[in-house]
Amino acid sequence: MIKYLGSKRVLLGPIVAAVRGLGPDVRSALDLFSGTARVGHALKKSGLFVTANDHLTYAATLAAAYVAADARVWAAPARALLAELAAIPAGPEGWFTRQVAREARYLQPHNAARVEAIREAIAARALPAPLEAIALTSLMEAADRVDSTAGVQMAYLKSWAARSHNALELRVPALLAGEGAALQLDARDAAATEADVAYLDPPYNQHSYLGNYHVWETLARWDAPETYGVANKRVECKTYKNAFNSRVRIGAALAEVIARVRAPELVVSFSDEGFLAREELEAMLGARGHVRVVAARYERYVGAKIGIYDPKGNKVGRPSHLENTEMIFIVSPERARAEAAAARCLAALGERAAGAASAAGTAGTNVQLELPLR
């Protein structure tokens, strides 16, 4: 899956353990802020019927492939289609190659031109929606493997990354057998979707996912947008306002979504880099039931290790910290179910860390796992 700021890759096991730990009667899950669909994919793999939602087009596309598409139906057609698309050579350089390889430097021109030719072919074929989502997911991931960024698209590297010289390679995404659903709605509207448990991983600070992944949004929409600045971002990034990226508005926005959720139980991820403190979140979630919290330290994204540079490439500073604490909030009307889920989550974290640390916590209290995850 694509490189992603805030990715829950290292926490998939604990999150799935928390959801499944709520009880054997949990059969469906709603992933309200699905992003790369990593969590929705993992929950589907665990046997749940998953509805994944994200209002951005690239994220909804990933969810349509990884959560909604049924491998029993679409795996064979996807293999055949991707083999055909992989044989398409680079064509004349068009608007996409100019934007991402000439005026900006996210992809090398030879790869950008192939991406452009393949994307045009996808657009021309009038594919069934699941197959189109699979093809676009494969193309996004192929481009991600040869990009020249530190993981986000607010900027690109001054010198070409070593991987950017590699040839673009389409691969069949890791599709799962079984049904699922993908939505592209505002989280407030998607919250009305009925499920046994809702998983929330909202944006939590000033970093906009539209701005950070504007190239993928353009690749998914294929709308030749007006762009601006050295980074050639979509012009709408100037006016795009998400309440979850605002220190002033995030509290009310999250409280509204939580109040609208129709699932009886919730699992919520939040980082200590976010605009809301742990105590605020516990109070907010407490209206829905008993709250238990499991937390773990983890390494920040690769860009934090590189340092801070000015537009000329001179190092002008260093990040304030290289680790964060990720909190998993578990909410249930029944205390015993919340505690059982927290215990399962904690055990999964311990397994993830190979028993590298001890945990403290007793029944009726929140639990904390203070250890680094890598």
C-alpha positions in Angstrom: 0.0 0.0 0.0 1.1 3.6 -0.5 3.4 5.4 1.9 1.1 7.4 4.3 1.5 9.9 7.1 -0.4 8.5 10.1 -0.4 5.0 8.7 -1.5 2.3 11.1 0.8 -0.3 9.6 2.5 -1.2 12.9 -0.8 -1.1 14.8 -3.0 -3.3 12.6 -2.7 -6.3 14.9 -3.7 -4.3 18.1 -6.5 -2.5 16.4 -8.0 -5.7 15.0 -7.6 -7.3 18.4 -9.4 -4.4 20.0 -12.3 -4.7 17.6 -12.6 -8.5 17.7 -12.0 -8.4 21.5 -15.3 -6.7 22.0 -17.1 -10.0 21.5 -17.9 -12.8 19.1 -21.2 -11.0 18.2 -19.2 -8.3 16.4 -19.7 -9.1 12.7 -19.6 -5.7 11.0 -17.4 -2.6 11.2 -17.5 0.9 9.9 -14.2 2.5 9.1 -15.1 6.2 9.0 -11.8 7.8 7.9 -10.3 5.0 5.8 -7.3 6.6 4.2 -5.2 3.9 2.6 -7.8 1.3 3.7 -5.2 -0.6 5.7 -7.4 -1.0 8.7 -10.5 -1.8 6.7 -8.6 -4.4 4.8 -7.3 -6.0 8.0 -10.7 -6.0 9.6 -12.2 -7.6 6.4 -9.4 -10.2 6.5 -10.4 -11.0 10.1 -13.8 -12.0 8.9 -15.9 -8.9 9.3 -18.2 -7.2 6.8 -16.5 -3.8 6.5 -17.8 -0.5 5.2 -14.9 1.9 4.5 -15.5 5.6 4.0 -13.3 8.6 3.0 -14.4 11.9 1.3 -11.2 12.1 -0.8 -11.3 10.4 -4.2 -8.0 8.5 -4.0 -8.9 7.1 -0.6 -12.3 6.0 -1.7 -10.7 4.3 -4.7 -8.3 2.4 -2.4 -11.3 1.4 -0.2 -13.2 0.2 -3.3 -10.3 -2.1 -4.2 -9.2 -3.3 -0.7 -12.5 -3.5 1.1 -15.4 -3.5 -1.4 -14.0 -5.7 -4.2 -14.6 -9.4 -3.9 -11.5 -11.4 -5.0 -13.7 -14.3 -6.0 -15.2 -12.1 -8.7 -12.5 -9.6 -9.6 -9.1 -11.3 -9.1 -8.9 -13.0 -12.4 -10.2 -10.1 -14.5 -7.8 -7.8 -12.6 -4.8 -10.0 -13.5 -5.8 -10.0 -17.1 -6.4 -6.3 -17.2 -3.1 -5.4 -15.4 -1.2 -7.6 -17.8 -2.6 -5.6 -20.7 -2.0 -2.3 -19.0 1.6 -3.2 -18.1 2.4 -3.7 -21.8 1.4 -0.1 -22.6 4.6 2.0 -23.4 5.1 5.6 -22.5 3.3 7.9 -24.9 3.7 11.6 -25.7 4.2 13.8 -22.6 1.0 15.4 -21.6 -0.4 17.6 -18.8 0.3 15.0 -16.1 3.9 14.5 -17.0 4.5 18.2 -17.2 2.9 18.7 -13.7 4.6 15.9 -11.8 7.9 15.3 -13.7 8.9 18.5 -15.5 7.5 21.5 -13.5 7.7 19.5 -10.3 9.8 16.3 -9.7 7.6 13.7 -8.0 8.3 11.1 -10.7 11.0 10.8 -13.3 9.7 11.7 -16.8 10.0 8.2 -18.1 7.8 6.8 -15.3 5.4 9.8 -15.4 4.8 9.3 -19.1 4.0 5.6 -18.5 1.6 6.5 -15.7 -0.1 9.0 -18.0 -0.4 6.5 -20.8 -1.8 3.8 -18.6 -4.2 6.2 -16.8 -5.5 7.3 -20.2 -6.1 3.7 -21.2 -8.0 3.1 -18.0 -10.2 6.1 -18.6 -10.9 5.0 -22.2 -12.1 1.5 -21.3 -15.3 2.3 -19.3 -14.5 -0.5 -16.8 -16.8 -1.8 -14.2 -16.4 0.3 -11.0 -14.6 -2.4 -8.9 -12.2 -3.3 -11.7 -11.4 0.4 -12.4 -10.7 0.9 -8.6 -8.3 -2.1 -8.7 -6.5 -0.8 -11.8 -6.2 2.7 -10.3 -5.0 1.3 -7.0 -2.3 -0.8 -8.8 -1.2 2.3 -10.7 -1.1 4.5 -7.6 1.0 1.9 -5.8 3.3 1.5 -8.8 3.9 5.2 -8.9 4.4 5.4 -5.2 7.2 2.8 -5.4 9.2 5.0 -7.8 8.4 8.4 -6.4 11.0 11.0 -5.2 9.6 12.3 -2.0 10.1 11.8 1.7 6.6 10.2 1.9 4.3 13.2 1.4 3.6 15.4 -1.6 3.9 18.8 0.0 7.4 18.8 -1.6 9.8 16.6 -3.5 13.4 15.7 -3.0 16.1 18.1 -4.4 17.9 15.2 -5.9 16.2 12.1 -7.4 15.6 9.3 -4.9 17.4 6.0 -5.9 14.0 4.3 -6.3 12.8 6.9 -8.8 15.2 5.4 -11.4 13.4 2.0 -11.3 10.9 1.1 -13.9 7.2 1.4 -13.2 5.7 -2.0 -12.3 2.0 -2.9 -12.0 1.1 -5.5 -9.4 -2.3 -7.0 -8.5 -3.4 -5.5 -5.2 -3.9 -7.9 -2.2 -7.6 -8.4 -2.8 -9.7 -10.3 -0.3 -12.5 -12.8 -0.8 -15.9 -11.7 0.5 -18.2 -8.7 0.4 -17.6 -5.2 1.7 -18.6 -1.6 0.9 -16.9 1.6 0.1 -18.4 5.1 0.5 -17.2 8.6 -0.4 -19.0 10.8 2.0 -18.4 13.4 4.7 -17.8 11.5 7.9 -20.9 13.1 9.5 -23.1 11.5 6.9 -21.3 8.1 6.7 -21.6 7.9 10.5 -25.3 6.9 10.0 -24.2 3.6 8.5 -25.2 0.8 10.8 -22.5 -1.5 12.1 -21.6 -3.4 15.2 -18.5 -1.3 15.8 -17.1 1.9 14.3 -13.4 2.6 13.9 -12.4 6.2 13.8 -8.9 7.4 12.8 -9.6 11.1 12.1 -7.1 13.7 10.9 -5.7 15.2 14.1 -3.5 18.2 13.3 -2.8 20.9 10.7 -1.5 18.5 8.0 -4.1 18.2 5.2 -4.4 14.8 3.5 -5.5 16.6 0.3 -2.3 18.7 0.3 -0.1 15.8 1.4 -1.4 13.4 -1.4 -2.6 15.8 -4.1 -0.8 13.8 -6.8 -2.9 10.7 -5.9 -6.1 12.8 -5.9 -5.3 14.0 -9.4 -4.4 10.5 -10.6 -7.7 9.2 -9.3 -9.9 12.1 -10.6 -7.9 12.6 -13.8 -9.3 16.1 -14.2 -6.2 18.1 -15.3 -6.5 20.6 -12.4 -5.2 24.1 -12.2 -2.1 24.0 -10.0 0.1 26.5 -8.1 3.4 26.8 -6.3 6.7 25.0 -6.6 5.0 21.8 -5.5 2.3 22.1 -8.2 -0.5 21.4 -5.8 -4.1 21.4 -6.9 -5.4 24.9 -6.7 -8.2 23.8 -4.4 -5.6 23.1 -1.7 -5.6 26.9 -1.1 -9.3 26.9 -0.1 -9.8 23.4 1.2 -10.9 23.6 4.8 -11.3 20.5 7.0 -12.4 21.1 10.6 -10.1 18.2 11.7 -7.1 20.3 10.5 -8.1 23.2 12.8 -7.1 23.4 16.5 -10.2 25.5 17.1 -12.7 23.4 15.2 -11.6 19.8 15.7 -13.2 19.3 19.1 -16.7 20.2 17.9 -16.3 18.3 14.6 -15.2 15.1 16.3 -17.9 15.3 19.0 -20.5 15.7 16.2 -19.2 12.6 14.4 -19.1 10.6 17.5 -22.6 11.6 18.4 -23.9 10.6 15.0 -22.3 7.1 15.0 -25.0 4.4 15.0 -22.7 1.6 16.0 -23.0 0.7 19.7 -19.2 0.4 20.2 -16.2 2.4 19.0 -12.5 2.0 18.6 -10.7 5.3 18.1 -7.0 6.0 17.2 -5.4 9.3 18.0 -1.9 10.6 18.2 -0.3 12.7 20.9 0.7 15.0 18.0 -3.0 15.8 17.6 -4.9 19.0 18.7 -6.9 17.1 21.3 -5.4 15.9 24.6 -6.1 12.4 25.9 -8.3 13.7 28.7 -10.5 15.6 26.2 -11.0 12.5 24.1 -11.8 10.4 27.1 -14.4 12.9 28.2 -15.9 13.1 24.7 -16.1 9.3 24.3 -17.4 8.8 27.8 -20.8 9.9 26.7 -21.0 6.7 24.6 -20.0 4.3 27.3 -17.0 2.9 29.3 -13.7 4.0 27.9 -10.4 2.1 28.0 -7.1 3.4 26.5 -4.1 1.5 25.3 -1.1 3.5 24.2 2.3 2.8 22.6 5.2 4.8 21.4 6.2 4.5 17.7 8.7 6.0 15.3 7.7 9.1 13.3 7.6 9.1 9.5 10.9 9.0 7.6 10.8 12.8 6.8 11.2 13.5 10.5 14.5 11.7 10.5 15.8 13.6 7.4 15.6 17.0 9.0 14.3 20.5 8.1 15.6 22.2 4.9 15.1 25.5 3.2 14.1 25.7 -0.5 17.8 25.7 -1.5 18.4 22.4 0.2 20.3 23.8 3.2 19.6 22.1 6.5 18.0 24.7 8.8 16.7 22.7 11.7 15.9 19.4 13.1 12.6 17.9 14.4 11.7 18.3 18.0 11.1 14.5 18.5 11.4 11.2 16.6 8.7 9.2 18.5 5.0 9.6 19.1 2.5 8.0 21.3 -0.4 6.4 19.5 -3.6 6.0 21.7 -6.3 3.4 21.0 -9.5 4.2 22.8 -12.0 1.4 23.2 -15.6 2.3 24.0 -18.5 0.1 25.0 -21.8 0.5 27.0 -20.6 -2.6 28.9 -17.6 -2.2 31.1 -16.6 -5.9 30.8 -16.5 -5.8 27.0 -14.4 -2.6 27.0 -11.9 -4.2 29.4 -11.8 -7.5 27.5 -11.1 -5.6 24.2 -8.4 -3.5 25.9 -6.8 -6.7 27.3 -6.7 -8.2 23.8 -5.3 -5.0 22.3 -2.6 -4.9 25.0 -1.7 -8.5 24.4 -1.4 -7.9 20.7 0.9 -4.9 21.3 3.0 -7.0 23.6 3.3 -9.6 20.8 4.2 -6.9 18.3 7.0 -5.7 20.5 8.2 -9.3 21.2 7.7 -8.9 24.9 10.2 -6.0 25.1 8.3 -4.2 27.9 5.9 -4.6 30.7 2.4 -3.2 30.9 0.6 -1.8 33.9 -3.2 -1.8 34.4 -5.9 -3.4 36.4 -9.6 -4.0 35.8 -11.5 -0.8 35.9 -8.5 1.4 35.0 -7.0 2.5 31.7 -4.0 0.5 30.5 -0.8 1.8 29.0 1.9 0.1 27.1 5.0 2.3 27.1 7.3 0.8 24.4 8.6 1.7 21.0 7.1 0.0 18.0 9.2 -0.3 14.8 
